[in-house]
């Protein structure tokens, strides 16, 4: 029974629990670094031919925990189940590198400020409901930890991860709901153009969906002030304090983290509402199959050939990331089957240069870099993002037709079969 859904809640540890969890967070990070060093050492020793996995490292861990040496008390302090989970997570990190679809990079050593994460397997947990709004989970060696039950768990708990960001602790459960994908909802499909100027334009709508600014003007001003203060305090720490962080500097860092965490929550809130609405009310959702990593490459260039417009490009990259395109796609991929919809990622080439009236693609139809689309062939004019969303819908519709036709008569031609294979192989695509 595997977890098929995640549920995240705000946790409210007591001051003692907070202290213990913070300590464990650092222990888990230290263990990660130690285990990674060990794996790299073994690999170097055997000229890259041998590799250690968590099974062997868990045995080693038990040996170390039984060692009476006082200097490694910290390893004993961390619950065994959480420690083993750190090693298993490292296995997953290494497996991801081998997966060409994910383009994962090598696991890295974790810095002190990387945030605390502790995972516990279901066997060691117990969850109880206190009343309508509160519940608590029993964590080994910590006791009952209260959390705000903002929605029902809706399944069997398979794992639990405690994490901390700028706003405090959160508890996330991996839950097995056993939910089957819903039958097709029979609603008309749509194409969505995700952008920076216009957050999202749905082809069936006349106005764009705009993401409200993730920080208010006052908060942006405050963030700038805090960043400046942090820079000043860092300089002081380096020059006058031998690199030691003052309590005031720590406070500034915490204030920045809280502001950024709130910003992230607002972004996620908008994204969840947008993707749920798209999946719930459309038979299929066409999106552009974009490579965000390539789109957000820095313009920095090399020392020999420095790039141009570096600051402008990094501002654009920030704006792209502000709309979390990868997260939108991830959410659509799991929400579409839930609501009887389909996610159809289409080829993004020339979507904003194709005329929805006459169907001709011409770069000249986009004058300058504005948001205006003016067809040079038939004279049709509209907002560029809207025309793009209509073209995306058309491509998504054709994609659906290809699938239906080819699955009905697979022997019709190699080209049809190829499309189907490509669709099936495409990640995060639900083809009913
Ligand atoms: Zn035209």
Boltz pocket constraint, residues with backbone or C-beta under 6 A from the ligand:
constraints:
  - pocket:
      binder: B
      contacts: [[A, 355], [A, 356], [A, 357], [A, 358], [A, 359], [A, 360], [A, 375], [A, 376], [A, 377], [A, 378], [A, 379], [A, 380]]
      max_distance: 6.0
